[in-house]
Amino acid sequence: MQDLISSETKKIRVEFQDWGTIDYQEAWDKQEALFSEIVNIKSANRTNNTEIITKNYLIFCEHPAVYTLGKSGKIEHLLLDEKGLLDNHAKFYKINRGGDITYHGPGQLVGYPILNLDYFFTDIHKYLRLLEEAVILTLADYKITAGRSEGQTGVWLESDNPFKARKICAMGVRCSRWVTMHGFAFNVNTNLADFKNIIPCGIDDKAVTSMEAELGEKVNIEFVKLKLIQHLAELFNMDINK
């Protein structure tokens, strides 16, 4: 455990990786490899009565245009056929996270925490709420007031107003043996027109937005990353190695 906990801060060490712009399938494969490594070590520890330390990762990236459908999603929430995907230079994947359909594309900050929650807390609802809180605090740094929408994951603006409610960050995670993967999609400078090709997260009566749309100007995504890392580190008691 000493190798995992920073001796000075008593925080859980997490390795940060920025994959830049990366094809969705390539990122999914890389996630699966890291996820499987942690799960396999945990299984071996139980079988062999050992205590081999597992790593934790926080990954940021952007994807070329892609639509992904979670395990609980409905294919009819994708409003494009195969030709429509080609015309929009977009890909489509059914994946193993929770949630419905969402869009990833340039200008969107995608976060993939691959964490062994045994080192943090074994509560998936708390995990999701803290991810949301980190985004809410990051938005507050830019004077954007955000919050949650009852019964729905993600981060919203004016969620209590049915005529103005809009989502700025979608979330969908997978958790097995208390190891997480997938994560959140935070609209920073995202082209919101691309969301018109889906019913985002299966919700057809609320809009989507971005930091750029709210502020009226493009936002430096590298600064957003730094602020988000800071809030995640504080909320999860992480020592993030950048």
C-alpha positions in Angstrom: 0.0 0.0 0.0 2.9 2.3 0.6 3.7 2.3 -3.1 0.1 3.5 -3.8 -0.2 6.2 -1.2 1.9 9.3 -1.3 3.9 9.4 1.9 3.6 13.2 2.2 0.0 13.8 1.2 -1.6 10.5 2.2 -3.4 10.6 -1.2 -4.1 7.9 -3.7 -1.7 8.0 -6.6 -3.3 8.3 -10.0 -1.4 8.3 -13.3 -2.6 11.0 -15.7 -2.4 10.4 -19.5 -3.5 12.8 -22.2 -4.1 10.8 -25.4 -4.8 13.8 -27.5 -7.1 13.2 -30.4 -7.6 9.5 -30.8 -9.9 7.2 -32.8 -12.7 5.9 -30.5 -12.0 2.2 -31.1 -8.3 2.7 -30.4 -9.1 4.5 -27.2 -11.6 1.8 -26.2 -9.0 -1.0 -26.8 -6.5 0.9 -24.7 -9.0 1.4 -21.9 -9.9 -2.3 -22.0 -6.3 -3.3 -21.7 -5.7 -1.1 -18.6 -9.1 -2.2 -17.1 -8.3 -5.9 -17.6 -4.9 -5.5 -16.1 -6.4 -4.2 -12.9 -9.2 -6.7 -12.7 -6.8 -9.6 -13.4 -4.5 -8.5 -10.6 -7.4 -8.2 -8.2 -8.6 -11.7 -9.1 -5.1 -13.1 -8.6 -4.8 -11.4 -5.3 -8.0 -13.1 -4.1 -6.9 -16.5 -5.5 -3.3 -16.3 -4.1 -4.0 -14.3 -1.0 -1.5 -11.7 -2.2 -1.6 -7.9 -2.0 -0.2 -6.7 -5.3 -0.9 -3.0 -5.8 -2.9 -2.0 -8.8 -2.5 1.3 -10.7 -5.1 4.0 -11.2 -5.4 6.1 -14.3 -7.1 9.4 -15.3 -7.2 9.7 -19.1 -8.2 12.7 -21.1 -8.7 12.8 -24.9 -10.8 14.0 -27.8 -12.4 11.8 -30.5 -13.2 12.4 -34.1 -16.9 12.4 -34.7 -18.5 9.3 -33.2 -21.8 8.2 -31.8 -21.8 5.6 -29.0 -24.8 3.6 -27.6 -24.7 2.2 -24.1 -26.1 -1.0 -22.9 -29.5 0.5 -21.9 -29.8 2.6 -25.0 -32.2 2.2 -28.0 -30.9 2.1 -31.5 -33.7 4.3 -32.7 -32.2 7.2 -30.7 -29.6 7.3 -33.5 -31.3 9.4 -36.3 -28.8 8.5 -39.0 -28.6 5.5 -41.2 -25.3 4.1 -42.6 -25.3 6.6 -45.4 -26.0 9.4 -43.0 -23.0 8.4 -40.9 -20.8 8.4 -44.0 -22.1 11.8 -45.1 -21.4 13.2 -41.6 -17.9 11.6 -41.5 -19.0 9.9 -38.3 -18.7 6.4 -36.8 -21.1 4.4 -34.6 -20.4 1.9 -31.8 -22.5 -0.2 -29.4 -20.4 -0.2 -26.2 -20.4 -1.7 -22.7 -21.0 1.3 -20.6 -24.2 2.3 -18.9 -26.5 5.0 -20.4 -28.0 5.6 -23.8 -26.6 7.3 -26.9 -24.2 10.2 -26.9 -21.9 12.0 -29.3 -18.1 12.6 -29.1 -16.3 15.0 -31.4 -13.6 17.7 -31.6 -13.7 20.3 -28.9 -15.2 17.9 -26.4 -13.1 16.9 -23.4 -13.6 13.2 -22.8 -12.4 11.7 -19.5 -11.8 8.1 -18.7 -11.0 7.4 -15.1 -9.8 3.8 -14.7 -9.8 3.4 -11.0 -9.8 0.6 -8.4 -12.5 1.9 -6.2 -11.3 -0.4 -3.4 -8.7 2.3 -2.8 -11.3 5.1 -2.7 -14.8 3.9 -1.8 -17.1 1.2 -3.1 -20.1 3.3 -4.0 -20.9 3.8 -7.7 -23.5 6.5 -7.0 -21.0 8.5 -5.0 -18.5 8.0 -7.8 -20.8 9.5 -10.3 -21.8 12.3 -8.1 -18.2 13.3 -7.5 -17.5 13.2 -11.2 -20.4 15.5 -11.7 -19.2 17.8 -8.9 -15.8 18.1 -10.5 -17.4 19.4 -13.7 -19.8 21.7 -11.8 -16.8 23.2 -9.9 -14.9 23.6 -13.1 -17.8 25.5 -14.7 -18.1 27.7 -11.6 -14.5 28.8 -12.3 -15.8 30.2 -15.5 -18.8 31.8 -13.8 -21.2 29.2 -15.3 -23.8 28.0 -12.8 -24.4 24.3 -13.3 -26.0 21.5 -11.3 -27.8 18.1 -11.6 -31.1 17.0 -12.9 -33.1 14.8 -10.6 -33.1 11.2 -11.9 -30.6 11.9 -14.6 -26.8 11.6 -14.7 -24.6 14.3 -16.0 -24.2 18.1 -15.5 -27.0 20.5 -16.5 -27.7 24.2 -16.7 -31.1 25.5 -15.5 -32.3 21.9 -15.0 -35.3 23.2 -13.0 -36.6 25.1 -16.0 -38.2 22.7 -18.6 -37.9 25.3 -21.3 -34.3 26.2 -20.7 -32.7 23.0 -19.3 -29.6 21.9 -21.2 -26.9 19.4 -20.7 -23.3 20.3 -20.8 -21.6 17.0 -19.7 -22.8 13.5 -20.3 -21.7 10.5 -18.2 -21.7 6.7 -18.7 -19.5 4.3 -16.9 -18.8 0.6 -16.6 -17.8 -0.8 -13.2 -16.8 -4.5 -12.6 -15.2 -5.8 -9.4 -15.1 -2.1 -8.4 -12.9 -1.1 -11.3 -14.2 1.7 -13.5 -13.9 2.6 -17.1 -15.5 4.9 -19.6 -16.5 8.2 -18.0 -17.7 11.6 -19.1 -18.0 13.8 -22.2 -17.7 17.5 -21.3 -18.7 20.0 -24.1 -16.1 22.7 -24.2 -16.0 23.9 -27.8 -18.1 21.1 -29.3 -20.1 21.5 -32.5 -23.6 21.3 -31.0 -25.2 20.7 -34.5 -23.8 17.1 -34.4 -26.2 16.3 -31.5 -29.2 16.9 -33.8 -28.4 13.4 -35.3 -29.4 11.7 -32.0 -31.8 11.9 -29.1 -29.0 12.6 -26.6 -29.0 10.1 -23.7 -32.5 9.2 -24.8 -33.9 12.6 -23.6 -35.9 14.3 -26.4 -37.2 17.3 -24.5 -34.0 19.0 -23.3 -31.2 20.7 -25.2 -27.4 20.4 -25.1 -24.9 23.2 -24.7 -21.2 23.9 -24.4 -18.9 26.2 -22.6 -18.3 28.1 -25.9 -22.1 28.5 -26.4 -22.6 29.8 -22.9 -19.6 32.2 -22.9 -19.9 33.3 -26.5 -16.3 32.5 -27.3 -14.0 29.6 -27.7 -12.4 28.3 -24.5 -8.8 27.2 -24.0 -9.4 23.5 -23.5 -5.9 23.0 -21.9 -6.9 25.4 -19.1 -10.1 23.5 -18.6 -8.1 20.3 -18.2 -6.0 21.8 -15.5 -8.9 23.1 -13.5 -10.8 19.8 -13.9 -7.7 17.8 -12.8 -7.4 20.0 -9.7 -11.1 19.5 -8.7 -10.9 15.7 -9.3 -7.8 15.5 -7.2 -9.4 17.3 -4.3 -12.7 15.5 -4.4 -11.3 12.0 -4.8 -8.2 12.7 -2.6 -5.9 11.9 -5.5 -2.2 12.5 -6.0 -2.3 12.9 -9.8 1.0 12.3 -11.5 1.1 14.5 -14.6 
